[in-house]
Amino acid sequence: MSVGVSVEFELSNLGLIRDSFKMVSAIADEAPLKFTNQGIYARVLDLSEVSMIDLFIPKESFDSYSLKEETLVSLRTSDLLKFLKGIKGGEKSKIWLEKNKLNFHMMGGVTRFFSVPIFQSDTKELPLPRVELENSFITNMSVIKSVVDNGKGISDSVEFLTRSSKVIISVESELSSYGVELSSDDNTISDQKLKDGSVAKYDLNRLSAIIPSAPQTQAKISFDTAKPLKIEVELPGGGKATFFLAPRVE
């Protein structure tokens, strides 16, 4: 690495960076990044302290990854995403952190380069919610997205309910409703661990920001009565994102 460069890495799939920061942007615009010997971490809490993302991209996801020392900085996701909207999957990219900028050099057809400002961060690492959730299951994110999309305009909250061996996710008002019923019998959930009668409600607007930002693949969903919703999803290019959403108290 050159003098003044603290972190440098290369990858063939820049979509991994774009998709990761798209998820972070669903929580907050400003994101603290922690570069370590294991990889890149981002743990972000929204200003109202209702939703959180815990993101990790391991160094094995990159073609090369060099680090002089553990580094903590912050950047605005909007600064980064505006340059990454039109990227193609086959572009080989070199990314490095130098002084007050995160630099990108993309090679594939027309060589492109850009940089975004970074800020020194003295933010203490946020603790993860310490809760035991008695309900968990695996389903496709598109199932949750269907409830979120169809529930807009009906209510501002979405309900998760267990009934026997089924999970019911619904949005309801006095005039209309929409929901899905999931069970292993119809192969819409798997690896389920359910406690009958559990029920919790969550903010539909916040969930409608989180769900579309994540890969529409299999995800592990966990919840419990009057406790946070937890969504765990693997990133196609390597890594993992975990979302937390506080329950609504009515």
C-alpha positions as CSV (number, residue, x, y, z in Angstrom):
1,M,0.0,0.0,0.0
2,S,1.1,3.6,-0.7
3,V,2.1,6.0,2.1
4,G,-1.1,7.5,3.6
5,V,-3.3,4.6,2.6
6,S,-4.7,2.8,5.7
7,V,-7.0,0.3,3.9
8,E,-7.0,-1.1,0.4
9,F,-9.0,-3.9,-1.2
10,E,-10.1,-5.2,-4.6
11,L,-13.1,-7.1,-5.8
12,S,-14.8,-8.3,-9.0
13,N,-18.3,-7.8,-7.8
14,L,-18.9,-4.1,-6.9
15,G,-22.6,-4.9,-6.5
16,L,-21.7,-6.3,-3.1
17,I,-20.7,-2.9,-1.9
18,R,-23.7,-1.2,-3.6
19,D,-26.2,-3.7,-2.1
20,S,-24.6,-3.6,1.4
21,F,-24.8,0.2,1.6
22,K,-28.3,0.2,0.1
23,M,-29.4,-1.8,3.2
24,V,-27.5,0.6,5.5
25,S,-29.2,3.5,3.9
26,A,-32.6,2.0,4.8
27,I,-31.7,2.8,8.5
28,A,-29.7,6.0,8.3
29,D,-27.7,8.1,5.9
30,E,-24.6,8.4,8.0
31,A,-22.8,5.1,8.7
32,P,-19.8,4.3,10.8
33,L,-17.5,1.8,9.1
34,K,-15.0,-0.3,11.0
35,F,-12.2,-1.9,8.9
36,T,-10.6,-4.8,10.8
37,N,-8.4,-7.8,10.0
38,Q,-11.5,-9.9,9.7
39,G,-13.3,-7.5,7.2
40,I,-15.7,-4.6,7.2
41,Y,-18.3,-3.9,9.9
42,A,-21.2,-1.4,9.9
43,R,-23.6,-1.2,12.9
44,V,-26.1,1.6,12.5
45,L,-29.0,2.8,14.6
46,D,-31.6,5.3,13.3
47,L,-32.0,8.6,15.0
48,S,-35.2,7.6,16.8
49,E,-33.6,4.4,18.0
50,V,-36.3,2.1,16.5
51,S,-34.4,0.2,13.9
52,M,-30.8,-1.1,13.5
53,I,-28.6,-2.9,11.1
54,D,-25.6,-5.0,11.9
55,L,-23.6,-5.7,8.7
56,F,-20.4,-7.7,8.2
57,I,-18.5,-8.3,4.9
58,P,-15.6,-10.8,5.5
59,K,-12.2,-10.1,3.9
60,E,-12.7,-13.4,2.0
61,S,-15.4,-11.7,-0.1
62,F,-12.6,-9.6,-1.7
63,D,-10.0,-10.5,-4.3
64,S,-7.4,-8.9,-2.0
65,Y,-7.7,-7.0,1.3
66,S,-4.9,-5.1,3.0
67,L,-5.0,-3.2,6.3
68,K,-2.3,-1.2,8.1
69,E,-4.3,-0.8,11.3
70,E,-7.9,-1.1,12.5
71,T,-9.7,2.0,11.3
72,L,-13.1,3.6,12.2
73,V,-14.6,6.2,9.9
74,S,-18.0,7.5,8.9
75,L,-19.5,8.3,5.5
76,R,-22.8,9.3,4.0
77,T,-24.4,6.4,2.1
78,S,-26.1,8.9,-0.3
79,D,-22.7,10.1,-1.4
80,L,-21.7,6.6,-2.3
81,L,-24.9,5.2,-3.7
82,K,-25.3,8.0,-6.3
83,F,-22.1,6.8,-8.0
84,L,-23.0,3.1,-7.8
85,K,-26.5,3.0,-9.2
86,G,-25.5,2.1,-12.7
87,I,-22.6,-0.3,-12.1
88,K,-22.3,-3.6,-13.9
89,G,-21.6,-6.9,-12.2
90,G,-18.3,-7.6,-14.1
91,E,-16.4,-4.5,-13.2
92,K,-13.2,-5.1,-11.3
93,S,-12.7,-2.5,-8.7
94,K,-10.0,-1.2,-6.4
95,I,-11.0,0.7,-3.3
96,W,-8.7,2.4,-0.8
97,L,-9.0,4.7,2.2
98,E,-6.6,7.7,2.1
99,K,-6.8,10.7,4.4
100,N,-10.3,12.1,4.2
101,K,-11.5,10.2,1.2
102,L,-12.7,6.7,0.2
103,N,-11.5,6.2,-3.4
104,F,-12.9,3.9,-6.1
105,H,-11.2,2.9,-9.4
106,M,-13.4,0.7,-11.6
107,M,-12.0,-1.2,-14.7
108,G,-14.4,-2.7,-17.2
109,G,-14.9,-1.0,-20.6
110,V,-14.5,2.7,-19.7
111,T,-12.2,3.1,-16.7
112,R,-14.0,5.2,-14.1
113,F,-12.9,6.6,-10.8
114,F,-14.5,8.6,-8.0
115,S,-14.1,9.4,-4.3
116,V,-16.5,10.2,-1.5
117,P,-15.7,12.2,1.7
118,I,-15.2,10.4,5.0
119,F,-15.3,11.7,8.5
120,Q,-13.3,10.6,11.5
121,S,-15.6,8.8,13.9
122,D,-15.4,8.8,17.6
123,T,-18.7,6.9,17.9
124,K,-18.7,4.1,20.5
125,E,-19.6,0.7,19.1
126,L,-23.3,0.2,19.6
127,P,-24.4,-2.9,21.6
128,L,-26.8,-5.4,20.0
129,P,-30.2,-5.9,21.5
130,R,-29.9,-8.6,24.2
131,V,-33.2,-10.4,23.8
132,E,-34.3,-14.0,23.7
133,L,-36.8,-14.6,20.9
134,E,-38.9,-17.7,21.1
135,N,-40.1,-17.7,17.5
136,S,-38.0,-18.2,14.5
137,F,-38.5,-19.5,10.9
138,I,-36.9,-19.2,7.5
139,T,-38.9,-17.8,4.6
140,N,-38.3,-15.9,1.4
141,M,-38.1,-12.1,1.8
142,S,-40.5,-11.7,-1.1
143,V,-43.2,-13.1,1.2
144,I,-42.7,-10.3,3.7
145,K,-42.4,-7.8,0.9
146,S,-45.9,-8.8,-0.4
147,V,-47.4,-7.9,3.0
148,V,-45.5,-4.6,3.2
149,D,-46.5,-3.6,-0.4
150,N,-50.1,-4.5,-0.1
151,G,-50.5,-3.1,3.5
152,K,-49.6,0.4,2.5
153,G,-52.7,2.6,3.0
154,I,-54.4,0.1,5.2
155,S,-52.6,0.6,8.5
156,D,-49.3,1.9,9.9
157,S,-48.4,-1.3,11.7
158,V,-47.9,-5.0,10.7
159,E,-48.7,-7.9,13.0
160,F,-46.8,-11.1,13.4
161,L,-48.8,-13.9,15.1
162,T,-48.3,-17.6,15.8
163,R,-51.2,-19.9,15.8
164,S,-50.5,-23.6,16.3
165,S,-47.8,-24.4,13.7
166,K,-48.5,-21.4,11.5
167,V,-47.2,-17.9,11.2
168,I,-49.7,-15.1,10.2
169,I,-48.4,-11.8,9.1
170,S,-51.0,-9.2,8.5
171,V,-52.0,-5.6,8.2
172,E,-55.5,-4.6,9.2
173,S,-57.8,-1.7,9.7
174,E,-61.5,-1.3,10.4
175,L,-62.3,-1.3,6.7
176,S,-59.7,-3.6,5.0
177,S,-57.0,-6.1,5.6
178,Y,-54.2,-8.1,3.9
179,G,-52.1,-10.9,5.2
180,V,-50.4,-14.2,4.6
181,E,-50.5,-17.5,6.4
182,L,-47.3,-19.5,6.4
183,S,-46.6,-23.1,7.4
184,S,-44.2,-25.9,6.7
185,D,-47.2,-27.9,5.2
186,D,-47.2,-25.6,2.2
187,N,-43.4,-25.1,2.2
188,T,-43.6,-21.4,2.9
189,I,-41.5,-21.7,6.1
190,S,-38.8,-24.1,7.2
191,D,-36.6,-24.7,10.3
192,Q,-39.4,-23.2,12.4
193,K,-39.4,-22.9,16.1
194,L,-42.8,-21.4,17.2
195,K,-44.5,-20.6,20.5
196,D,-48.3,-20.7,20.0
197,G,-50.1,-17.4,20.8
198,S,-47.1,-15.1,20.3
199,V,-48.0,-11.7,18.9
200,A,-46.2,-8.5,18.1
201,K,-46.7,-5.4,16.0
202,Y,-44.1,-3.4,14.1
203,D,-44.0,-0.1,12.3
204,L,-45.0,-0.7,8.7
205,N,-43.2,2.3,7.3
206,R,-39.9,1.3,8.7
207,L,-40.4,-2.2,7.6
208,S,-41.3,-1.0,4.1
209,A,-37.8,0.7,4.0
210,I,-35.9,-2.3,5.3
211,I,-37.5,-5.2,3.3
212,P,-37.0,-3.9,-0.3
213,S,-33.4,-2.9,0.5
214,A,-32.4,-6.5,1.3
215,P,-31.7,-9.4,-1.1
216,Q,-35.0,-11.1,-2.0
217,T,-33.7,-14.5,-0.9
218,Q,-34.2,-16.8,2.1
219,A,-34.0,-15.0,5.5
220,K,-34.3,-16.0,9.1
221,I,-37.1,-14.2,10.9
222,S,-37.3,-14.1,14.7
223,F,-39.8,-12.4,17.0
224,D,-41.7,-12.7,20.3
225,T,-44.5,-10.9,22.1
226,A,-43.6,-7.3,22.7
227,K,-40.0,-7.8,21.6
228,P,-38.0,-6.8,18.6
229,L,-38.3,-8.2,15.2
230,K,-35.0,-9.7,13.9
231,I,-34.2,-10.4,10.2
232,E,-31.1,-12.2,9.2
233,V,-30.1,-12.4,5.6
234,E,-27.0,-13.7,3.8
235,L,-25.4,-11.5,1.2
236,P,-25.0,-13.2,-2.3
237,G,-21.4,-12.0,-2.6
238,G,-20.5,-13.0,1.0
239,G,-21.3,-11.5,4.3
240,K,-24.4,-11.1,6.5
241,A,-26.9,-8.4,7.5
242,T,-29.0,-8.5,10.6
243,F,-31.9,-6.0,11.0
244,F,-33.6,-5.2,14.3
245,L,-36.9,-3.4,14.6
246,A,-38.4,-2.4,17.9
247,P,-42.0,-3.4,18.7
248,R,-44.9,-1.0,18.6
249,V,-46.5,-0.5,22.0
250,E,-50.2,0.4,21.8
